[in-house]
């Protein structure tokens, strides 16, 4: 039998799209003639790889929107985290703190950088790292030595922390930054989902040492694949850009490289799509806000469900809308998801807590409870900018 919540979700999208709607994706990109125009220009000029005017233009447009001097575009958000770790010289075999709830790419980038993920619990307002639990955990495991901040249990150095802004809402970054300073940790803000999100006119990702953004096909704007590094620290961005271009020294014809680099630059083709998309970002933000308010109102009086809309971000991008199941519905999560998807509504749970995934079970972690509970009660519902 169809669950009353899934039936109601289907009714909402039928109201938006008409009763005979086809499959409703979780978040699909919206393209216009501009993307075609810029892609055709790329092909006509034959600049389709990592060199071309659109690569530079996309970096400039990102920087202008974020209110900084420069940005660095790369092939995806995971590579952006890897590059940030290297640009900050976080040593291999050191531990990097991250929340147990985030996209797996955050943890993957840490491991691929030769570092060790150390998982901490989240708080239930923003789903970001819980500052209080973080401070308590670090106070228990940290020893300060001449070599740096050491984990007394593992004997590894702890070098950094990666707070994550889930669904484009600001986590409790100001409190986390105070704790990071206390324990002498570098901060990489995972703002993969937060392009366009600002709090008090500061773009998310700009309070830490480096921030990263994703332009994957399901983000608020896309370049197909793609990611970017942002920061107020131009020296760090210059270093990241150098590393992203195989650490090649500037010379008219010689191939000289002064350190081990990465072939991470975004292509001119992808950047062309990104340029067309960012020109429409303000329009997308308006559409997304309208949809979020519509959905929030729809779930306002539906018993057993809470619409997720934290007040921590003055101008969120409303990337993915989420509902939270209350006690009576938690046991029905899979049934609700199954019903929605059978009715062509692409609903999804939040990610499995990372410390429970097979590749990450052996890594250090704090006492994690809230992340596990969240994974049993959150449902993301279709949130594309073209729905309303």
PyMOL commands that set and color helices and strands:
alter all, ss='L'
color gray80, all
select helices_A, chain A and resi 4-17+33-45+53-66+77-87+104-112+131-141+166-168+173-182+234-244+268-278+281-298+327-330+333-342+354-356+358-360+370-375
alter helices_A, ss='H'
color red, helices_A
select strands_A, chain A and resi 71-74+95-99+116-120+142-145+148-151+158-162+186-190+198-199+202-203+210-214+227-230+305-307+321-325+348-349+378-381
alter strands_A, ss='S'
color yellow, strands_A
deselect
rebuild
show_as cartoon
